[in-house]
Amino acid sequence: MPNIHPLLEKSAAQRLDASLAIIKAEQRLFILKDEHGCVMLTTDEEDGVPIWPESELALLWATEDWAHCEAMELTTQEFLTKWVPGMTQDELMVIVCPVPAEEGEVITPEDFAEYL
């Protein structure tokens, strides 16, 4: 039986808390990217950038339309200084740790930066 990642069994809110703790501890996060740039998701009301605390979780999302994507590591410093201002300007949200069966929690880049 394949080893199931513990975060896959948690609710979106639990994944948010766990992901933030991991990202804060390791000072890095992962996005998915392809030759056009980073993967964007659209939830019910918001457009955003999905982020994950570990590359293996990001790669679980890299199926079908995103099968050609790869996980890219960003330091939290890079994310806070380069990404948060750009995402705020573009009115994009941070989508924390979506998993194949469930969307992630959607939070503003400012809230995300405050957690870190």
C-alpha positions in Angstrom: 0.0 0.0 0.0 1.4 3.4 -0.9 2.4 5.7 1.9 -0.3 8.3 2.2 0.9 11.7 3.3 -0.5 12.7 6.7 -1.8 16.1 5.4 -4.0 14.3 2.8 -6.2 13.1 5.6 -6.7 16.5 7.2 -9.4 19.2 6.5 -8.4 22.3 4.6 -8.3 24.3 7.8 -6.0 21.7 9.4 -3.8 21.6 6.3 -3.6 25.4 6.5 -2.3 25.3 10.1 0.1 22.3 9.5 1.4 23.9 6.2 2.1 27.2 7.9 4.0 25.5 10.7 6.1 23.5 8.2 6.8 26.5 6.0 7.7 28.6 9.0 10.0 26.0 10.4 11.7 25.2 7.1 11.7 28.7 5.7 10.6 27.5 2.3 7.5 26.6 0.2 6.7 25.1 -3.2 4.7 26.2 -6.2 4.0 24.4 -9.4 5.4 25.9 -12.6 5.8 25.2 -16.3 7.3 27.1 -19.2 4.6 29.8 -18.9 5.2 30.5 -15.2 3.5 29.4 -12.1 0.2 27.5 -11.9 -2.8 29.6 -11.0 -6.1 28.2 -9.7 -9.5 29.7 -9.8 -11.8 28.9 -6.8 -15.4 30.0 -6.6 -14.7 33.7 -6.2 -11.0 34.1 -6.2 -7.9 33.6 -8.4 -4.8 32.5 -6.6 -1.5 30.8 -6.5 -1.5 27.4 -4.8 1.4 26.8 -2.5 2.5 23.7 -0.6 4.9 23.0 2.3 6.5 20.0 0.5 7.3 19.2 -3.1 5.7 15.8 -2.9 2.4 17.5 -2.1 2.7 19.9 -5.0 3.5 17.1 -7.3 0.3 15.3 -6.3 -1.5 18.2 -7.9 0.6 17.9 -11.1 -1.8 15.6 -13.0 -3.9 16.0 -16.2 -3.7 19.6 -17.4 -0.7 20.1 -15.1 1.2 16.9 -15.7 4.0 18.8 -17.3 4.5 21.0 -14.3 7.3 20.8 -11.8 7.6 21.8 -8.2 9.7 24.9 -7.6 11.1 25.7 -4.2 10.9 29.3 -3.0 12.4 30.6 0.2 9.9 32.3 2.5 12.0 35.4 2.2 11.7 35.3 -1.7 7.9 34.8 -1.4 7.4 37.6 1.1 9.6 40.1 -0.7 8.8 39.4 -4.3 5.5 37.4 -4.5 3.4 38.9 -1.8 3.6 42.5 -3.2 2.9 41.3 -6.7 0.0 39.1 -5.7 -1.5 41.9 -3.6 -1.2 44.2 -6.6 -2.8 41.7 -8.9 -5.5 40.8 -6.4 -4.4 37.2 -6.2 -4.9 35.0 -3.2 -2.7 32.3 -1.6 -4.3 28.9 -1.9 -2.7 26.8 0.8 -2.0 23.1 0.2 -4.8 22.0 -2.1 -4.9 18.3 -2.4 -6.4 16.2 -5.2 -9.8 15.7 -3.6 -10.1 19.1 -2.0 -9.3 22.7 -2.5 -7.0 24.5 0.0 -7.9 27.4 2.3 -7.8 30.7 0.5 -6.1 33.5 2.3 -4.8 36.9 1.3 -1.1 37.3 0.7 -1.0 39.8 3.6 -2.5 37.3 6.0 -0.1 34.6 4.7 2.8 37.0 5.3 1.7 37.7 8.8 1.5 34.0 9.7 5.1 33.7 8.6 
